[in-house]
Amino acid sequence: MAIARKVPRMTSPVQQSDSPATHRRAVPYQAFKTVLFALKVSRPGFWLTALWFYLFPLGQTHLWTTPHFWFGCFFVMFPFGLFIYGWNDLMDADVDRLNPRKGSFLFGPKGTDEELRTLPWIIAIVHLPLLCYLGLFVGSRFLWWYLVLAVATAIYNWPRAGFKNWPALDVLNQAGYLLVFAFSSRLNHVPQLPWSSMAFGVMFAMHSHLLGQIMDLEPDRQAGRRTTAVVCGRLTTKFLIMGLMVAESIVVFVWIGDSIIAGFLAFGALWFLIDAALLYGSDPYPGFLMRCFLIGWNLAAVVSAPWVWARGSFMQRV
């Protein structure tokens, strides 16, 4: 006599996913994933660079006791990065998927189609309250600052006609980082930086951008983009970086009067000369070296920030 076996009732995946308990678990998990994605978009690997620039106009002040100071620190790291790099990620989605250094907190995400569809809403949700706060409680002039930020970001990222698609203009557009200096000065009610510090900031942003283009040269070329590094080649671009760093060193030494930072920049220029002549030359950097570049710079920013503040060098008008 056969023994009847009770077969357990199988629940389809659709039924399981539609259960209330599954929805309750999915909502916080999805929110957590969205927060992680937004953090990656804002480029935590570049936060300390933005904070370094933010501190330039605040040398020898004691503003860390004011709420505006800490609000500004937060703003230039997460919301500012989310705005400028978020737009970039929307326009470069296909290129980023070819890029092996993407998909991290250091260099930004490889966003899925679903994540990228939500990105404009994330940017709006983060920035609308900040825009209202700055406009109502700090000063209406920040509405103009936001407008300039939006225009500069649009000029760079606009499909086909944007500066990112034109050699040389893609580098010159990095002058938009002067907005961090203006933001810091207006928010904390301190004088604007002198021309020498502004010039240094622009050249620093330019050489950093060129270094990023060197790292992205192969995926950019594969995607058909014509960046300065793609047009000039890796070796020539390294010499451009070296020239910018030499110019930065001269400006910092002669007009800003800080021999320590000038020496650091001169050493960086020498490294690129050695790299171009003896080390990697026209060959791509390995992945670990790209990470070392960014981690090393972040450590340098942490170490030099107290020096920049204590000396107040970038506020000097030599």
Steps between C-alpha positions, in 0.01 A plus 500: 500500500649828396534766762364833388758773547394851573653727239573851637321779322743702294470878497597672180772768510239753393280410796796518738614837371147641530457409864478789750795364700718500190404859424584605855846349465553635150427866578789561747733292285416703190541824696842381620603418141384845386706672770810298405447585134465873580818487707690337215371762256630779725854353474623464863846460348484870402335633818827603661608694191178703513543549874862609445379768258223602741759570772717727282312825578470411870868502595568615859130548575317324785175432322468136606281622786236623253230277347557653156856366497388141559210535260751608234728204573208264447377685191824501300553130564168320448238733336750684278654172383158344447398791276803530274592130477137386489440693180823357364392144584168551321674614181785245517308186595608299193864611527514425874388141440815450292722653768670247733569761772131584539278325751660621824476774759832639377417547130121484482237239416402296199134592528230266376224640280262493797747683726568764238128560450469585870813717507338833392242453776774429756685817398178704524403356840846581640540845348158664519504530882860626489413756234209626712716515811781692330263737324282577804742491793845572356438734209315523171834531319535122540217459252732656242782271619278198440409632155867539405571148631216358290615688187864391541394137550266513201763658273735213583251212474263608223458216245723537193557876542628489860857599582580143606488408130756761394875476567643790703152631586446194719804609703420873506154422638666389823518869591149435632662374820556866587137484613618312811717800595212742440262279699738483797563874506132598475374239745757585768514877432872516427680681213531336160834342417768702315567436131805283573300251708225498237758428229649219705155348558417503128832341399472240776150403381628482141794271575276277714251475213776409254621227734148357506494509119827306487343232719189491277679520166421147374125496584462857370669408173292183472182706547609748230552796734754767407641617831823697524685184608355294213602763242844577648589150613603380842863614483426856387228531762749406771723783384200735513439394860865554579490850348189592701658376822817700433285810441307431821825465691624835369174677586494352851866584565514850348153646557357291783823462692470138614820310426373172652201464268711632209756228569231232512368613159852509353556144622175397331618654172831312531313173557304545176824572314655179634179310430486623140869436432578186699195335655164459324548741209214441257377187680183506713530511875406177681186510713683491831707806405184697412363423846834592657495838321163592646559356847841670514351834402229468765765433763696803377184714525441385859859572599522837322160639604615606851808661343289689245270624778777591749709688244210664322725493195228513238355815651831681466542772242875494438 
